[in-house]
Amino acid sequence: MQFIGVPSGPRTSGPGPFASLECPERVPMPSKPLNLTVLDVTSSSITMSWLPPKNQNGAIAGYHVFHIHENQTGVEIVKRNAADSVIRFELPKLKPFTEYRVIVKAFTTKNEGESSDQIIQRTDVAGPSAPIVVNLTCHSQDSLTIRWKRPLEYYNNIDFYVIKTKIIGQDTHRDIRINASEKELETAMIIQNLTVFQLYEVKVAAGTTSIINPKKIILGKFSESRKIGLQPNCEKIQPLLRQSHNDYNLAVLVGIIFSCFGIVLIVMAFFLWSAYRANEVVEKLKKWKECPNNLQQCSCHDHGN
């Protein structure tokens, strides 16, 4: 019986056809990392720690941290520091309010080890986008009315609104927090106990309760600042100002319409005049063709007619 060796097969030793087979030596892999634990969670990161494998089976060169969500897998490489008995790592650039599955594997220069126990962790919410202020008016000489639309982007829920008022020129400000309703697309409120004859700056932000720490509010972006002045009878003056503004807009619109009409008339007159002049030139050319050698006689004949 003869054995025929192939490059990918087992090696042989000894002479002749009765040489014995030698199986390649299998390098053992590291066992799984131990005690994979979540330490901290934000809207964009998960900080975790773990212990080195019990059976390292060689010098550990580092760790692969796999994170999976929505059938997408990413991997981060953590280099091994021999002095660390506990490895700590922050998994960055994650999506807010998203569930991730995480496993860790140690690797040597020769192979990769077993998977750690899996952890499943959802990232925290991020702050909502800015509300849109649609109305800010004087309600009385010491109060104002504000109305805004719900932010277009938010995570989980919108739980609170914070209305910030500030007298322009002063450093101090006043914050009012109200509960939000999931059903309301727009919210309005009256801010009272303000100071007459002052110019106020007002803006609004939405807030969401953290899913990691229920006592923490994640505040979003503030809306663009709006300004309003308070004075006696300002609630009566505003309708008059709005009416004057509407009358001004109407006058501007009428002026634009008449201007456009005038331009159209001018263009039409120009084309009619051009057509008339062109017709005159054609008539003169016809007469010149009829009597080219006696153009003066033709002209006199025409005058006679």
NUGUVEX-397873 format. One record per residue: x negated, y negated, z negated of N, C-alpha, C, CB in turn. Coordinates in steps of 0.05 Angstrom, whole numbers, padded with zeros to 5 digits, always signed. Glycine has a CB too. Layout:
<atoms>
XYZXYZXYZXYZ...
</atoms>
This chain:
<atoms>
-00017+00023+00000+00000+00000+00000-00018-00025+00000+00019+00000-00024-00011-00043+00018-00028-00066+00021-00012-00092+00015-00040-00068+00050-00024-00110+00000-00011-00135-00006-00023-00157+00012-00015-00143-00036-00005-00172+00024-00014-00194+00041-00009-00219+00026+00001-00193+00069-00030-00234+00021-00027-00259+00006-00019-00282+00024-00053-00266-00008-00002-00300+00013+00006-00325+00027-00002-00348+00010+00037-00325+00034-00006-00372+00021-00016-00394+00005+00002-00402-00018-00019-00418+00023+00029-00399-00014+00047-00408-00035+00053-00386-00055+00073-00417-00022+00043-00362-00051+00049-00340-00069+00029-00338-00092+00049-00314-00054+00031-00317-00107+00012-00312-00130-00016-00306-00120+00022-00290-00148-00035-00312-00136-00063-00307-00129-00070-00277-00134-00082-00325-00144-00091-00267-00120-00100-00239-00123-00128-00240-00135-00099-00223-00097-00135-00218-00148-00162-00215-00158-00172-00186-00153-00164-00221-00189-00197-00183-00148-00209-00156-00143-00211-00151-00114-00193-00135-00157-00228-00131-00105-00232-00126-00077-00211-00106-00066-00260-00114-00072-00208-00107-00040-00192-00087-00026-00163-00091-00028-00200-00060-00035-00149-00072-00017-00119-00074-00016-00106-00070-00042-00108-00055+00004-00120-00059-00062-00108-00053-00088-00114-00075-00108-00118-00027-00099-00119-00099-00098-00124-00121-00116-00100-00127-00133-00133-00147-00100-00104-00135-00157-00082-00141-00176-00072-00169-00172-00090-00136-00205-00046-00174-00178-00034-00201-00176-00038-00217-00201-00004-00198-00169-00043-00243-00197-00045-00262-00220-00023-00283-00218-00073-00275-00221-00005-00285-00237+00016-00306-00237+00004-00332-00246+00039-00298-00256+00012-00355-00233+00001-00381-00241+00010-00388-00270+00011-00403-00222-00008-00401-00283-00003-00409-00311+00018-00431-00312-00029-00417-00325+00038-00428-00328+00060-00448-00331+00053-00466-00354+00087-00434-00335+00053-00493-00347+00047-00513-00368+00072-00519-00383+00034-00539-00355+00073-00516-00409+00097-00522-00424+00104-00551-00424+00095-00512-00453+00130-00558-00423+00139-00585-00423+00144-00595-00451+00164-00588-00405+00145-00622-00455+00152-00632-00482+00181-00626-00489+00147-00663-00483+00185-00621-00514+00213-00618-00523+00227-00645-00523+00214-00605-00551+00253-00645-00531+00268-00670-00529+00260-00690-00550+00298-00663-00532+00261-00716-00544+00258-00737-00564+00280-00734-00585+00258-00765-00552+00274-00743-00609+00291-00738-00632+00304-00764-00642+00276-00724-00655+00328-00761-00653+00342-00782-00668+00345-00808-00651+00326-00788-00693+00355-00805-00627+00361-00828-00610+00384-00844-00623+00369-00819-00581+00379-00869-00630+00397-00885-00646+00400-00913-00634+00388-00886-00675+00425-00924-00634+00430-00951-00625+00425-00970-00649+00459-00955-00614+00409-00990-00644+00403-01010-00666+00418-01036-00663+00373-01016-00666+00421-01045-00638+00434-01071-00633+00446-01071-00606+00414-01094-00637+00468-01086-00603+00482-01087-00577+00490-01116-00572+00507-01069-00577+00485-01126-00548+00494-01152-00539+00510-01148-00513+00470-01172-00534+00518-01170-00501+00533-01168-00476+00516-01158-00452+00546-01195-00469+00490-01160-00455+00472-01153-00433+00450-01134-00440+00460-01178-00421+00450-01123-00465+00428-01105-00473+00437-01086-00494+00404-01122-00483+00422-01064-00496+00425-01044-00518+00398-01038-00528+00440-01017-00507+00394-01043-00554+00368-01037-00567+00370-01011-00582+00359-01060-00586+00351-00993-00578+00352-00966-00589+00325-00957-00599+00363-00946-00568+00325-00936-00614+00300-00924-00624+00302-00894-00623+00293-00934-00653+00278-00881-00623+00277-00851-00624+00250-00843-00635+00283-00839-00596+00248-00817-00641+00224-00805-00651+00211-00789-00629+00229-00788-00677+00185-00785-00630+00172-00769-00610+00181-00740-00611+00141-00770-00613+00177-00724-00590+00185-00696-00590+00170-00680-00612+00180-00683-00563+00184-00660-00622+00171-00643-00642+00148-00627-00630+00192-00624-00655+00153-00616-00606+00133-00602-00591+00125-00618-00567+00143-00573-00583+00102-00632-00569+00094-00650-00548+00081-00635-00525+00075-00671-00559+00068-00613-00531+00056-00597-00510+00038-00613-00491+00077-00582-00494+00021-00629-00502+00004-00646-00487+00006-00675-00496+00010-00645-00457-00010-00692-00484-00010-00720-00492+00014-00734-00479-00037-00734-00484+00032-00746-00495+00055-00760-00484+00046-00786-00471+00076-00766-00507+00051-00789-00445+00043-00814-00431+00064-00836-00433+00038-00807-00402+00089-00828-00437+00110-00847-00439+00138-00834-00439+00109-00867-00416+00158-00851-00435+00186-00841-00436+00202-00853-00413+00199-00848-00463+00220-00836-00402+00239-00846-00383+00266-00850-00397+00242-00825-00359+00277-00874-00394+00303-00880-00407+00323-00882-00384+00302-00907-00424+00342-00863-00383+00362-00862-00362+00388-00875-00373+00367-00833-00352+00400-00893-00357+00425-00905-00365+00445-00902-00341+00422-00935-00372+00468-00891-00347+00488-00884-00327+00514-00898-00332+00492-00853-00326+00525-00910-00312+00552-00922-00313+00564-00922-00285+00552-00951-00325+00590-00915-00284+00605-00915-00258+00590-00900-00237+00611-00944-00249+00580-00876-00244+00566-00858-00226+00541-00871-00214+00584-00850-00203+00530-00891-00227+00504-00903-00219+00484-00898-00241+00508-00933-00214+00460-00890-00233+00439-00883-00253+00415-00902-00249+00431-00854-00250+00406-00913-00271+00382-00929-00271+00362-00917-00290+00387-00958-00278+00336-00923-00286+00316-00912-00304+00295-00933-00310+00302-00888-00290+00287-00934-00336+00266-00952-00345+00243-00935-00356+00277-00971-00367+00219-00944-00352+00195-00930-00362+00184-00944-00386+00173-00928-00339+00181-00929-00408+00169-00940-00433+00142-00926-00437+00189-00934-00457+00122-00943-00437+00095-00931-00442+00091-00925-00471+00073-00951-00432+00077-00904-00476+00072-00893-00503+00050-00908-00517+00066-00863-00503+00055-00917-00541+00034-00928-00558+00029-00907-00580+00043-00956-00571+00005-00896-00579-00001-00874-00597+00002-00881-00627-00029-00864-00592+00000-00907-00633+00003-00915-00661+00032-00916-00671-00010-00942-00665+00051-00915-00653+00079-00917-00660+00091-00889-00667+00096-00930-00638+00100-00887-00692+00114-00862-00700+00143-00863-00692+00110-00857-00730+00154-00888-00689+00181-00892-00680+00180-00910-00656+00199-00905-00703+00193-00902-00635+00193-00918-00610+00219-00935-00610+00192-00900-00584+00215-00961-00605+00238-00980-00603+00238-00992-00575+00235-01002-00626+00262-00994-00563+00263-01004-00536+00290-01018-00532+00260-00981-00516+00288-01041-00518+00312-01056-00510+00318-01052-00481+00308-01087-00516+00341-01041-00475+00350-01036-00448+00363-01061-00437+00370-01011-00447+00351-01075-00418+00360-01102-00410+00378-01102-00385+00337-01120-00405+00388-01126-00379+00402-01131-00353+00426-01113-00349+00383-01128-00330+00442-01109-00370+00466-01093-00368+00491-01111-00364+00470-01077-00394+00512-01099-00355+00537-01114-00350+00553-01116-00376+00554-01100-00328+00567-01139-00380+00583-01142-00404+00607-01123-00404+00593-01171-00407+00614-01115-00428+00638-01099-00433+00639-01075-00414+00664-01116-00429+00616-01060-00413+00613-01037-00396+00602-01014-00412+00595-01044-00372+00613-00990-00407+00605-00966-00422+00581-00953-00408+00628-00946-00424+00560-00947-00423+00536-00935-00413+00530-00909-00428+00511-00954-00415+00520-00889-00413+00510-00864-00424+00479-00865-00422+00522-00839-00410+00466-00859-00444+00436-00862-00445+00424-00836-00454+00428-00886-00463+00403-00827-00440+00387-00805-00449+00357-00812-00446+00393-00778-00433+00340-00799-00461+00311-00805-00460+00296-00779-00455+00302-00819-00486+00275-00780-00439+00258-00757-00434+00229-00766-00437+00263-00745-00406+00213-00751-00452+00184-00756-00453+00170-00743-00429+00172-00744-00480+00148-00755-00421+00133-00743-00399+00103-00744-00405+00139-00758-00372+00089-00724-00394+00060-00723-00395+00049-00728-00367+00050-00696-00407+00023-00725-00365+00011-00729-00338+00018-00706-00319-00019-00731-00340+00030-00684-00330+00035-00660-00314+00065-00656-00308+00024-00636-00327+00082-00662-00328+00111-00657-00323+00128-00674-00342+00117-00628-00326+00154-00672-00337+00174-00686-00353+00187-00667-00372+00195-00700-00335+00194-00678-00396+00205-00660-00417+00235-00658-00417+00196-00670-00443+00245-00646-00438+00273-00642-00441+00288-00668-00448+00279-00621-00463+00314-00667-00442+00331-00691-00447+00337-00693-00477+00357-00690-00431+00338-00718-00487+00347-00723-00514+00377-00719-00516+00339-00751-00523+00387-00720-00540+00417-00721-00543+00427-00747-00530+00425-00719-00573+00450-00745-00519+00461-00768-00505+00475-00787-00524+00481-00758-00483+00473-00813-00519+00489-00833-00533+00507-00847-00513+00471-00853-00549+00531-00854-00522+00550-00870-00505+00555-00896-00520+00576-00853-00500+00550-00918-00506+00553-00944-00519+00564-00964-00498+00526-00953-00530+00584-00980-00507+00595-01001-00491+00581-01028-00499+00626-01004-00494+00574-01043-00479+00562-01069-00485+00583-01089-00495+00548-01081-00460+00574-01109-00509+00593-01129-00520+00604-01147-00498+00578-01146-00542+00625-01162-00505+00637-01181-00487+00618-01205-00483+00665-01190-00496+00621-01218-00460+00608-01244-00456+00629-01266-00458+00594-01244-00428+00619-01290-00460+00638-01313-00462+00653-01317-00436+00622-01338-00469+00679-01326-00438+00695-01332-00414+00684-01355-00399+00724-01337-00422+00693-01358-00374+00686-01381-00358+00701-01405-00369+00692-01377-00328+00696-01429-00358+00708-01453-00369+00738-01456-00362+00692-01478-00359+00754-01464-00381+00782-01471-00374+00783-01495-00355+00799-01476-00400+00805-01499-00342+00809-01521-00324+00829-01540-00336+00817-01512-00296+00821-01564-00343+00839-01584-00355+00856-01596-00332+00824-01606-00371+00882-01594-00333+00900-01604-00312+00914-01630-00320+00920-01583-00305+00914-01637-00346+00927-01662-00354+00916-01671-00381+00958-01658-00356+00911-01697-00383+00903-01709-00408+00916-01737-00409+00871-01711-00411+00935-01741-00427+00950-01765-00428+00953-01775-00457+00978-01762-00416+00958-01801-00459+00964-01813-00485+00992-01805-00494+00961-01844-00484+00994-01795-00519+01020-01787-00530+01031-01810-00548+01018-01761-00546+01013-01823-00562+01019-01846-00578+00993-01861-00583+01033-01839-00606+00994-01882-00599+00969-01898-00603+00948-01882-00619+00976-01923-00618+00956-01860-00632+00937-01845-00648+00939-01815-00642+00941-01850-00678+00948-01808-00618+00950-01779-00610+00949-01777-00580+00975-01766-00622+00941-01754-00571+00940-01749-00542+00950-01721-00536+00911-01753-00531+00957-01717-00511+00967-01691-00501+00947-01680-00480+00996-01693-00489+00940-01654-00484+00922-01642-00465+00934-01615-00456+00894-01637-00478+00931-01609-00430+00940-01584-00418+00918-01572-00401+00966-01588-00401+00914-01545-00403+00893-01532-00388+00902-01505-00378+00868-01530-00405+00888-01495-00358+00893-01468-00347+00873-01448-00359+00890-01469-00316+00882-01423-00361+00866-01402-00372+00841-01398-00354+00882-01376-00374+00818-01391-00366+00794-01385-00350+00799-01363-00329+00770-01377-00368+00785-01365-00307+00788-01346-00285+00773-01320-00292+00778-01357-00259+00751-01322-00307+00735-01298-00314+00733-01295-00344+00707-01301-00301+00739-01271-00353+00736-01265-00382+00734-01235-00385+00759-01277-00399+00726-01225-00408+00723-01197-00414+00740-01189-00437+00693-01190-00420+00754-01167-00433+00773-01156-00453+00796-01175-00457+00758-01152-00480+00794-01195-00474+00816-01214-00480+00805-01242-00483+00831-01205-00504+00823-01261-00483+00818-01288-00492+00833-01291-00518+00826-01311-00471+00819-01295-00540+00832-01295-00567+00836-01323-00578+00815-01279-00586+00818-01342-00571+00820-01369-00583+00813-01390-00562+00800-01371-00607+00822-01414-00567+00813-01437-00553+00801-01457-00573+00836-01450-00536+00780-01470-00566+00768-01491-00582+00770-01517-00567+00738-01484-00590+00783-01537-00579+00786-01564-00566+00767-01583-00582+00815-01574-00567+00748-01594-00567+00728-01612-00579+00735-01641-00572+00699-01604-00570+00739-01658-00592+00744-01687-00587+00721-01703-00600+00771-01695-00599+00714-01724-00587+00691-01741-00596+00696-01770-00587+00664-01730-00586+00692-01788-00606+00692-01816-00598+00666-01823-00584+00696-01835-00623+00669-01834-00560+00646-01840-00543+00628-01860-00558+00654-01850-00515+00603-01854-00560+00584-01871-00574+00577-01861-00602+00595-01898-00575+00592-01841-00611+00586-01829-00638+00576-01801-00635+00611-01830-00656+00561-01792-00655+00549-01765-00654+00568-01744-00665+00523-01764-00669+00585-01751-00684+00603-01732-00696+00626-01724-00677+00614-01743-00722+00636-01700-00680+00658-01691-00664+00677-01675-00681+00648-01674-00640+00700-01670-00671+00721-01655-00685+00729-01631-00668+00746-01673-00691+00729-01607-00680+00736-01582-00666+00763-01572-00677+00714-01561-00670+00780-01565-00659+00806-01553-00666+00808-01525-00653+00830-01571-00657+00813-01505-00669+00815-01477-00658+00844-01468-00660+00796-01458-00674+00854-01458-00637+00881-01447-00637+00881-01419-00625+00900-01466-00620+00900-01403-00632+00902-01376-00621+00912-01377-00592+00921-01359-00638+00902-01358-00576+00910-01357-00548+00931-01335-00544+00886-01351-00530+00948-01338-00524+00968-01319-00517+00961-01306-00490+00996-01332-00515+00963-01279-00489+00956-01265-00465+00976-01271-00442+00956-01235-00470+01000-01278-00449+01021-01283-00428+01019-01311-00416+01048-01278-00440+01008-01330-00430+01008-01358-00421+00985-01363-00403+01007-01377-00445+00991-01372-00378+00970-01380-00359+00961-01408-00364+00980-01377-00331+00979-01425-00376+00972-01452-00383+00979-01457-00413+00987-01472-00365+00963-01474-00425+00967-01480-00454+00966-01510-00457+00945-01466-00472+00984-01521-00474+00984-01550-00480+00986-01554-00510+01008-01563-00465+00976-01576-00519+00978-01583-00547+00975-01613-00550+00957-01568-00564+00985-01623-00573+00982-01651-00581+00961-01653-00602+01010-01663-00590+00941-01670-00598+00920-01675-00617+00927-01701-00632+00891-01677-00604+00931-01698-00658+00940-01721-00674+00917-01732-00692+00964-01713-00691+00924-01753-00707+00906-01765-00727+00881-01776-00714+00899-01745-00748+00884-01788-00691+00862-01801-00677+00862-01831-00684+00863-01797-00647+00842-01846-00674+00839-01874-00681+00846-01891-00657+00810-01879-00690+00863-01911-00662+00872-01930-00642+00849-01947-00633+00895-01947-00651+00850-01957-00608+00829-01974-00596+00802-01960-00594+00826-01999-00613+00803-01933-00589+00778-01918-00585+00780-01903-00559+00773-01899-00609+00756-01899-00547+00754-01883-00523+00744-01855-00530+00735-01897-00502+00760-01835-00523+00754-01807-00532+00744-01791-00508+00779-01794-00544+00727-01772-00514+00718-01751-00495+00729-01725-00505+00686-01751-00493+00742-01710-00487+00756-01685-00495+00748-01663-00475+00787-01689-00494+00742-01639-00487+00737-01615-00470+00746-01590-00485+00707-01613-00463+00749-01568-00470+00761-01543-00480+00744-01520-00473+00790-01539-00470+00741-01500-00491+00727-01475-00486+00745-01452-00496+00699-01474-00499+00742-01429-00483+00756-01404-00492+00737-01386-00507+00768-01390-00468+00747-01371-00526+00731-01353-00541+00743-01325-00543+00727-01363-00569+00725-01305-00545+00734-01277-00546+00721-01264-00571+00726-01261-00520+00736-01247-00585+00725-01233-00608+00706-01211-00599+00748-01222-00625+00682-01210-00612+00663-01189-00606+00674-01162-00613+00637-01194-00622+00669-01143-00595+00677-01115-00601+00657-01101-00619+00681-01099-00575+00633-01113-00622+00613-01101-00640+00616-01111-00668+00584-01108-00629+00621-01137-00671+00624-01150-00697+00650-01166-00696+00600-01168-00704+00672-01155-00707+00698-01168-00705+00699-01196-00718+00719-01151-00717+00679-01202-00735+00679-01228-00748+00665-01249-00730+00665-01226-00775+00655-01241-00708+00640-01259-00690+00657-01267-00666+00613-01246-00681+00656-01293-00660+00671-01303-00636+00650-01310-00615+00688-01329-00644+00654-01299-00591+00637-01305-00568+00650-01328-00553+00633-01280-00550+00638-01352-00556+00649-01376-00543+00639-01379-00515+00642-01401-00560+00657-01385-00497+00650-01388-00469+00641-01417-00462+00673-01380-00451+00641-01423-00436+00633-01449-00427+00655-01469-00431+00625-01448-00397+00647-01494-00437+00666-01516-00440+00675-01526-00412+00655-01538-00457+00699-01536-00412+00709-01549-00388+00694-01576-00383+00739-01555-00389+00698-01587-00360+00686-01614-00356+00699-01634-00375+00690-01623-00326+00683-01652-00385+00694-01672-00404+00713-01691-00390+00670-01688-00416+00735-01697-00404+00754-01717-00394+00755-01740-00415+00782-01705-00390+00759-01764-00405+00759-01788-00423+00786-01801-00422+00737-01808-00414+00793-01812-00446+00819-01826-00448+00817-01846-00471+00842-01806-00454+00829-01870-00467+00830-01891-00487+00857-01892-00500+00823-01918-00474+00857-01898-00526+00882-01901-00542+00886-01930-00549+00881-01883-00567+00911-01939-00546+00919-01966-00553+00949-01967-00558+00911-01987-00531+00959-01987-00571+00988-01988-00576+01004-01988-00550+00995-02014-00592+01026-01972-00551+01044-01970-00528+01031-01957-00503+01055-01997-00521+01009-01943-00508+00996-01931-00484+01013-01910-00471+00969-01918-00492+01031-01897-00486+01049-01877-00474+01069-01890-00455+01064-01862-00496+01074-01916-00459+01092-01931-00441+01077-01942-00417+01107-01953-00456+01052-01949-00422+01036-01961-00401+01029-01941-00379+01011-01974-00412+01024-01916-00388+01015-01895-00369+01035-01890-00346+01011-01870-00383+01062-01888-00352+01080-01885-00329+01079-01908-00310+01109-01882-00339+01076-01933-00320+01073-01956-00302+01048-01954-00285+01073-01982-00318+01026-01945-00298+01001-01942-00283+01004-01921-00262+00978-01935-00302+01018-01899-00269+01022-01878-00249+01039-01887-00226+01034-01853-00262+01060-01904-00233+01078-01914-00212+01062-01933-00194+01102-01928-00224+01045-01950-00206+01029-01968-00190+01010-01953-00172+01013-01988-00208+00999-01932-00184+00980-01915-00168+00995-01902-00145+00967-01893-00185+01020-01892-00150+01036-01880-00128+01043-01900-00107+01061-01867-00140+01050-01925-00116+01057-01946-00097+01032-01953-00080+01067-01971-00111+01009-01954-00093+00984-01960-00078+00979-01938-00057+00961-01963-00098+00983-01913-00065+00978-01891-00047+00997-01892-00023+00981-01864-00061+01023-01900-00029+01043-01902-00007+01035-01924+00012+01071-01907-00019+01026-01947+00001+01018-01969+00018+00994-01962+00035+01011-01994+00000+00975-01947+00023+00952-01938+00039+00961-01920+00061+00931-01924+00021+00979-01901+00055+00989-01883+00075+01003-01897+00098+01008-01862+00062+01020-01917+00091+01034-01932+00112+01014-01947+00129+01054-01952+00099+00994-01959+00116+00973-01973+00131+00958-01955+00150+00953-01986+00112+00952-01931+00141+00938-01912+00159+00956-01905+00183+00930-01887+00143+00982-01901+00178+01000-01893+00200+01001-01915+00221+01028-01887+00189+01005-01941+00212+01007-01963+00230+00980-01967+00245+01015-01989+00216+00958-01963+00231+00932-01965+00245+00929-01945+00267+00909-01962+00224+00936-01920+00261+00935-01899+00281+00953-01906+00305+00943-01872+00270+00977-01917+00299+00996-01924+00321+00984-01946+00338+01023-01933+00309+00971-01966+00325+00959-01988+00340+00936-01978+00358+00948-02009+00321+00921-01959+00347+00899-01948+00363+00910-01933+00388+00882-01929+00346+00932-01918+00384+00944-01904+00406+00954-01924+00427+00968-01887+00396+00966-01946+00419+00975-01966+00438+00952-01978+00454+00991-01989+00424+00930-01984+00440+00907-01996+00453+00896-01976+00474+00885-02003+00433+00894-01951+00467+00884-01931+00485+00902-01928+00510+00881-01903+00471+00928-01928+00505+00947-01926+00527+00945-01950+00546+00976-01924+00517+00942-01974+00534+00940-01999+00550+00914-01998+00567+00939-02024+00532+00893-01988+00555+00868-01986+00570+00870-01967+00594+00845-01976+00552+00883-01944+00590+00886-01925+00612+00905-01937+00634+00898-01899+00602+00926-01951+00626+00944-01963+00646+00929-01985+00662+00969-01975+00632+00913-02001+00648+00898-02022+00662+00878-02009+00681+00884-02040+00642+00865-01988+00672+00846-01974+00689+00859-01962+00714+00831-01952+00674+00883-01951+00710+00897-01940+00733+00905-01962+00753+00922-01925+00724+00914-01985+00743+00922-02007+00760+00898-02017+00776+00933-02030+00743+00875-02021+00763+00851-02030+00777+00842-02009+00798+00828-02035+00758+00844-01984+00792+00837-01963+00811+00855-01964+00835+00838-01936+00798+00880-01969+00831+00899-01971+00853+00893-01995+00871+00928-01974+00842+00885-02018+00859+00877-02041+00875+00853-02035+00893+00870-02065+00857+00833-02022+00882+00810-02015+00898+00817-01996+00921+00789-02001+00880+00835-01977+00917+00843-01959+00938+00857-01974+00961+00862-01937+00927+00874-01993+00953+00889-02009+00974+00869-02026+00990+00910-02028+00960+00849-02038+00977+00830-02054+00992+00813-02036+01011+00812-02068+00973+00806-02012+01002+00792-01994+01020+00808-01986+01045+00783-01969+01005+00834-01982+01041+00851-01975+01064+00852-01998+01084+00880-01969+01054+00854-02023+01074+00856-02046+01092+00829-02049+01107+00863-02071+01077+00807-02045+01093+00781-02048+01106+00777-02027+01128+00759-02045+01085+00788-02003+01125+00786-01983+01145+00803-01990+01170+00795-01956+01135+00825-02004+01166+00843-02012+01188+00830-02033+01206+00869-02022+01178+00815-02052+01195+00802-02072+01212+00774-02079+01200+00819-02098+01213+00755-02061+01203+00728-02066+01191+00713-02088+01204+00712-02041+01193+00719-02094+01231+00704-02115+01245+00716-02143+01242+00702-02108+01274+00739-02144+01232+00752-02171+01230+00766-02172+01203+00772-02176+01253+00750-02169+01182+00761-02167+01154+00775-02193+01147+00739-02161+01134+00764-02217+01157+00776-02243+01150+00803-02246+01163+00758-02266+01158+00805-02237+01189+00831-02238+01203+00852-02221+01190+00828-02231+01231+00843-02197+01181+00862-02180+01167+00872-02193+01142+00849-02153+01161+00853-02206+01128+00861-02219+01103+00880-02241+01109+00837-02230+01088+00875-02256+01130+00894-02278+01136+00920-02267+01145+00882-02297+01158+00919-02245+01160+00944-02233+01169+00960-02223+01145+00939-02209+01188+00946-02213+01126+00960-02203+01102+00973-02227+01087+00941-02188+01083+00958-02250+01086+00969-02273+01073+00994-02283+01088+00949-02295+01069+00992-02280+01114+01015-02290+01130+01039-02273+01126+01008-02290+01159+01035-02247+01123+01058-02230+01117+01069-02236+01090+01050-02201+01119
</atoms>
